[in-house]
């Protein structure tokens, strides 16, 4: 259990409904809600009906926009001033995956159809071999990673060549890439991760999870990958050319509750951890120190499912941490100045 607490530096917030995702637009915390609304929760709350005729399934924040995908088939970008822009309308087909890029590009998937809109609003499309469940932009070049059945594909939207395939049997639900672009890692339907070294497609298996990994986060320099899916934050080493192969992971924040969200600090070897029972902790990888951010009195598992942490995000400067839960309760931690 953590020996110190920062709960006195937390400002409680109430988003009013199930929080799907969240982040910061500038320094202002913002949440995407399952009922289709985007809520700004600082000072006087501001509500934007981003999806008036549907719910939000997922969202991605790039610091300037919160991009949401809904069961109405719409992809909408909401900015800090409350304005919204319709990026795409897939005519009622659910948005299954989203990705954003710092230059303004947005990618989305509806079933097998993947589209990407660049910073100049030019849209390119690709029909994947099966339903795409995860998307992410590669950090180098204008290239997109797609997670689907039996593997991951790397697609250059501006090239006519077929996407590069990274194959592994099974259903791949999400994908992430290391900040140095050396490794691809997917979360699978089975309780495991699968990775590839991009240069030569060398496979790497990361197993032993009691449940599916639905959240992962890279450390600033890409040496560590934090993951959810166990009663601890499982952190895999990626310093060497072989990634985690032959090496055991580290465990942080061990508690009798499943980890649901993880978020590495943008500058330090510090990882924020959210749990199924509503707790939030911060752990330092350098010395294993644990700091409590939020605790909950709930002990009954049937009650805990309604307070599970559903989003964690740091501000760009690392001075603030926002969390949100399935019951709409949330908070912002302002790190004390040292």
C-alpha positions in Angstrom: 0.0 0.0 0.0 1.2 3.6 -0.7 3.0 5.2 2.2 2.3 8.8 1.2 -0.8 10.6 -0.2 -1.4 13.5 -2.6 -5.2 13.4 -2.1 -5.1 16.9 -0.5 -3.9 18.3 -3.9 -6.9 16.8 -5.8 -9.8 18.8 -6.9 -12.9 16.6 -7.2 -15.0 16.9 -10.4 -18.4 15.6 -11.5 -18.8 15.0 -15.2 -22.4 13.8 -14.7 -22.3 10.6 -16.7 -20.1 7.6 -17.7 -16.7 9.0 -18.7 -15.3 7.3 -21.9 -12.1 9.2 -22.2 -10.5 12.5 -21.1 -7.5 14.8 -21.3 -6.5 18.4 -21.3 -7.2 21.0 -23.9 -4.4 23.4 -22.9 -4.6 23.3 -19.1 -8.4 22.6 -19.0 -9.6 19.1 -18.2 -12.1 17.8 -20.7 -14.2 14.6 -20.8 -16.0 12.6 -23.5 -19.1 11.1 -22.0 -21.0 7.9 -23.1 -24.2 10.0 -23.6 -22.6 11.9 -26.5 -21.5 15.1 -24.6 -18.1 16.7 -24.2 -17.7 18.4 -20.8 -15.2 21.0 -19.8 -14.7 20.7 -16.0 -12.9 23.7 -14.7 -14.4 26.9 -13.3 -17.9 27.0 -14.7 -18.6 23.7 -16.5 -19.2 23.9 -20.2 -21.1 21.2 -22.1 -20.9 20.6 -25.8 -23.4 18.2 -27.5 -20.8 16.6 -29.9 -23.0 13.7 -30.7 -26.7 14.8 -30.4 -28.1 11.6 -31.8 -25.8 9.0 -30.4 -23.2 8.0 -27.8 -19.5 8.4 -27.8 -17.6 5.1 -28.1 -14.0 6.5 -27.9 -12.0 9.6 -27.9 -8.5 10.9 -28.4 -7.0 14.1 -27.2 -4.0 15.9 -28.9 -3.9 18.9 -26.5 -5.8 21.2 -29.0 -8.7 19.0 -29.9 -10.7 16.2 -28.3 -11.7 14.0 -31.2 -14.6 11.7 -30.6 -16.1 8.7 -32.5 -19.7 7.7 -31.9 -22.3 5.0 -32.5 -23.9 7.6 -34.8 -21.0 7.1 -37.3 -19.7 10.6 -36.7 -16.2 11.7 -36.0 -16.2 15.1 -34.2 -13.3 17.4 -33.1 -14.1 19.7 -30.1 -11.7 22.6 -29.3 -11.0 24.5 -26.1 -13.4 27.3 -27.0 -16.2 24.8 -27.3 -16.5 24.8 -31.0 -17.0 21.5 -32.8 -16.0 20.4 -36.3 -17.5 17.4 -38.1 -14.5 15.4 -39.4 -16.5 12.5 -40.9 -19.9 10.9 -41.1 -20.0 7.1 -41.7 -23.8 7.1 -41.9 -24.5 5.3 -38.7 -21.7 2.7 -38.8 -20.0 2.6 -35.5 -16.6 4.1 -35.2 -14.4 1.2 -34.0 -11.0 2.9 -33.7 -9.5 6.4 -33.7 -6.1 8.0 -33.8 -4.9 11.6 -33.8 -1.6 13.2 -34.8 0.0 16.4 -33.6 0.0 18.0 -37.0 -3.8 17.8 -37.1 -4.3 14.5 -39.0 -7.1 12.2 -37.8 -7.7 8.5 -38.6 -10.7 6.4 -37.9 -12.1 3.0 -38.7 -15.7 1.7 -39.3 -15.7 -2.1 -39.6 -13.1 -2.8 -42.4 -13.0 0.7 -43.8 -10.1 2.9 -42.6 -9.9 6.5 -43.5 -7.3 9.2 -42.6 -7.6 12.9 -43.1 -4.3 14.9 -43.2 -3.7 18.4 -41.9 -4.9 19.8 -45.3 -8.2 17.9 -45.0 -7.4 15.4 -47.8 -8.9 12.0 -47.0 -7.5 8.7 -48.1 -9.2 5.3 -47.6 -8.1 1.7 -47.2 -10.2 -1.5 -47.0 -8.6 -3.7 -44.4 -8.8 -7.6 -44.5 -11.1 -7.6 -41.4 -12.6 -5.2 -38.9 -10.1 -2.8 -37.6 -10.1 -2.5 -33.8 -7.1 -0.3 -33.1 -5.3 2.5 -34.8 -2.2 4.6 -34.1 0.1 6.9 -36.1 3.7 5.9 -36.4 6.0 8.6 -34.9 8.1 8.8 -38.0 6.7 9.4 -41.4 3.0 9.6 -42.4 2.2 6.0 -41.7 -0.6 4.3 -39.8 -0.7 1.0 -37.8 -4.0 -1.0 -38.0 -4.9 -3.8 -35.6 -7.2 -6.5 -37.0 -7.7 -10.2 -37.1 -4.5 -12.1 -37.5 -2.1 -9.2 -37.0 -1.2 -5.6 -37.6 -0.7 -3.7 -40.9 1.4 -0.6 -41.6 -0.2 1.6 -44.2 1.3 4.6 -46.0 -1.8 6.6 -47.1 0.2 8.5 -49.7 1.7 5.5 -51.3 0.1 3.0 -53.7 2.0 0.0 -52.3 0.1 -2.6 -50.3 0.4 -2.2 -46.5 3.2 -4.0 -44.7 1.8 -7.0 -42.7 2.9 -8.2 -39.3 1.2 -11.5 -38.8 0.2 -13.4 -35.7 -2.9 -15.7 -35.5 -5.8 -14.3 -33.4 -7.8 -11.2 -32.8 -5.9 -8.0 -32.2 -7.9 -5.4 -30.3 -5.5 -2.4 -30.2 -2.1 -1.4 -31.2 0.7 0.9 -30.0 4.1 1.8 -31.3 7.2 2.8 -29.3 8.3 6.5 -29.5 11.4 5.5 -31.4 9.3 3.5 -33.9 11.3 0.3 -33.2 8.5 -1.8 -31.8 4.9 -2.5 -32.5 2.7 -4.0 -29.7 -0.9 -5.2 -30.0 -3.4 -6.2 -27.3 -5.1 -9.4 -28.1 -8.5 -11.0 -27.5 -6.7 -13.6 -25.4 -5.1 -12.3 -22.2 -1.8 -11.4 -23.9 0.2 -8.8 -25.8 2.0 -9.5 -29.0 5.0 -7.5 -30.3 7.1 -7.2 -33.3 10.5 -5.6 -34.0 9.6 -3.3 -36.9 13.0 -3.7 -38.7 12.8 -7.5 -39.2 9.3 -8.6 -37.9 10.8 -10.6 -35.0 7.9 -11.8 -32.8 7.7 -11.3 -29.1 5.1 -12.7 -26.7 4.0 -11.0 -23.4 1.7 -13.3 -21.5 0.5 -14.1 -18.0 -2.3 -11.6 -17.7 -5.5 -12.6 -15.9 -7.6 -10.3 -18.1 -7.4 -8.4 -21.3 -5.0 -5.4 -21.6 -7.2 -2.4 -22.6 -4.7 0.4 -21.7 -1.1 0.9 -22.3 1.4 3.8 -22.2 5.0 4.3 -23.1 7.6 6.1 -21.0 8.9 9.3 -22.5 12.0 7.7 -24.2 10.3 4.4 -25.0 12.3 2.3 -22.6 9.2 1.0 -20.7 5.7 0.0 -21.6 3.1 0.1 -18.8 0.0 -2.0 -19.2 -3.3 -2.8 -17.5 -5.0 -6.2 -17.1 -3.7 -7.5 -13.8 -3.8 -6.6 -10.1 -0.7 -4.5 -10.7 0.6 -2.2 -13.4 2.8 -4.5 -15.5 5.7 -2.7 -17.0 7.8 -4.3 -19.8 11.4 -3.3 -20.6 12.2 -2.2 -24.2 15.7 -0.8 -23.8 17.5 -3.5 -25.7 17.2 -4.5 -29.4 15.2 -7.5 -28.4 12.7 -5.6 -26.3 11.3 -7.7 -23.4 12.4 -11.1 -24.8 14.2 -13.1 -22.1 13.4 -10.4 -19.5 10.6 -10.3 -16.8 8.4 -7.3 -16.4 8.2 -5.1 -13.4 5.1 -4.8 -11.2 4.0 -1.5 -9.8 1.0 -0.6 -7.5 0.1 -4.1 -6.5 -3.4 -4.1 -5.0 -6.4 -6.4 -4.7 -8.1 -4.8 -7.6 -7.6 -5.0 -11.4 -5.8 -2.2 -13.1 -8.0 -0.5 -15.7 -5.9 2.5 -16.8 -2.2 3.5 -17.0 -0.5 6.7 -18.0 3.2 7.4 -18.0 4.3 10.9 -17.0 5.4 12.9 -20.1 8.9 13.6 -18.7 9.7 11.4 -15.6 9.7 7.7 -14.9 6.4 8.0 -13.0 3.3 6.1 -14.0 -0.3 6.9 -12.9 -2.5 3.8 -12.3 -6.3 3.6 -12.1 -8.1 0.6 -10.7 -11.4 -1.2 -11.1 -12.5 -0.2 -7.6 -11.9 3.6 -8.3 -8.5 4.0 -6.7 -5.8 6.0 -8.3 -2.1 5.8 -7.5 1.2 7.1 -8.8 4.3 4.9 -8.8 8.0 5.9 -9.3 10.0 3.3 -11.3 13.3 4.6 -10.0 12.7 3.5 -6.4 9.3 1.8 -6.4 7.7 4.5 -4.3 3.9 4.6 -4.3 1.8 7.7 -3.8 -2.0 7.6 -3.2 -4.1 10.0 -5.3 -7.6 8.7 -4.7 -9.0 6.0 -2.5 -12.6 4.6 -2.4 -14.5 2.9 0.4 -16.2 0.5 -2.0 -15.4 -3.1 -1.2 -18.3 -5.0 -2.9 -17.3 -6.1 -6.4 -20.8 -5.4 -7.8 -20.5 -1.8 -6.6 -16.9 -1.4 -7.7 -17.7 -1.9 -11.4 -19.6 1.4 -11.5 -16.6 3.4 -10.2 -13.9 1.8 -12.3 -11.3 4.3 -13.5 -12.0 4.8 -17.3 -9.5 7.5 -18.1 -6.1 8.9 -17.0 -4.2 11.7 -18.7 -1.3 14.0 -17.9 -1.1 17.6 -19.0 1.6 18.3 -21.6 3.9 19.8 -19.0 3.3 17.0 -16.5 2.0 19.3 -13.8 -1.5 18.0 -13.7 -3.2 14.6 -13.8 -6.8 14.1 -14.6 -8.8 10.9 -13.9 -12.4 9.9 -14.6 -14.6 6.9 -13.8 -17.6 5.0 -15.1 -20.0 6.7 -12.7 -19.0 10.2 -13.8 -16.9 11.1 -10.8 -13.5 12.6 -11.6 -10.7 14.7 -10.3 -7.6 16.7 -11.1 -4.3 16.4 -9.3 -2.1 19.5 -9.3 1.4 18.4 -8.4 2.9 20.6 -5.6 5.8 22.8 -6.7 9.1 21.5 -5.2 
